[in-house]
Amino acid sequence: VPETPQTRAPTYRLAWTDEDFMTRRDLRPVRLQLELLKPELTLAERGIRSTVVMFGGARLPEPGGEAWGAKKEAPRDNLLKNSKYYEEARLFAQLCSKHSAASYYREFVVVTGGGPGVMEAGNRGAAEVGAPSIGLNIVLPHEQAPNIYVTPELCFNFHYFAIRKMHFVMRAKAVAVFPGGFGTLDEFFETLTLIQTGRMERVPIILFGKEFWKHAFDLDYLAEQGTISPGDQNIIDYADTADEAWDVISRFYELAG
């Protein structure tokens, strides 16, 4: 196409190549749909039917590593103490991925938020046993790169938290929640609400670290106050080790071995 004043005009650009047009406020519904479709089509093409979701803090370091984002001495010490959950996340991802191999990595595929901390541990555990794993990154003010263990062809980036959370739960056969902050709590409580209200099929929800979660919130107190129904606490299981968590999943689905 010859370059003329007409072809240089923004209006002449193809709509989907015109970034100024695609990022207009009016186009938000289209962007939401694209963020829903792109991972959905990719995962379907790869034959991935179900996942094990791993939520947890970006700040938890590898044992012996440095605590990310903790400048004060006390939080730093506590993060280092909780680094044991990085190791349990890594081992848990290995167990899930070894089982996933029997289905040619179509079932029980590990998915994390794709970042550091517990997320890195999950993708790392899968990679250590030669399994693919998914990373669902999010654009944040403090830009973070995907961890190096996410399978490159299964590494996605999102602008919208809502669509990202949909992709976490759409294929979930189990949800493991490790110690974390606001983001982890947000993901956990949304999943809990979906199951409580029947909008999501019941799957194992496993909280790693009973002592941690006992201090983070008190579901028994909510039940006593009548703000949740008696028995709603039973949606959750607790585990302190990878083996305990996998046992919860195995019993729920009556898996052999």
C-alpha angles and dihedrals in degrees: 000000000000115000110248135150087266096053091046092056116105090233090064094060117104106260097241093048093049105094093185089056096042093052096051115122090241089061095058093106089054092049090049090053092048091052089051095046103043098063092034093057093042094051091045090052089052090052095240108159105169141012144200108228120216117197122180149123124307090210099061107107131213110265106277091017132111122272109245117225098003113120101162118078099235097051089044091054092048092049090051090049090052092049086100086080090061087060093045090049090053092049092044091053089051092054093048092047094049089055090044090059090070089065094044088256094300097115132046093012111172116246126184138166088266097236136104130295117029090000091057090047091055095050090042093054091053092047091050091063094043096256129137119243135188128236122197105193125187131211107248134176089247095054113223126189121225113268114259095246099066112107101254094223089052098047114112134180124211136194096189119065091201095058091043091054090049089057091050094058103029094085100019118139091171138007121211116193120197127188111293146134138259095318093051092046091049092052093044097048093045090053090046091051093049091054095042091053095044094245090120129041114255111266131164112281108195124190113203112216113029092197092054095048093044087064095039095059141345115226092176089060091051090051091048090052091050095238090121127031121261106265096029086110088065091071085079132069126192130219136173098191138042091244092054091050095048089049089058090053094044092052093046093053096029091235119186118245 
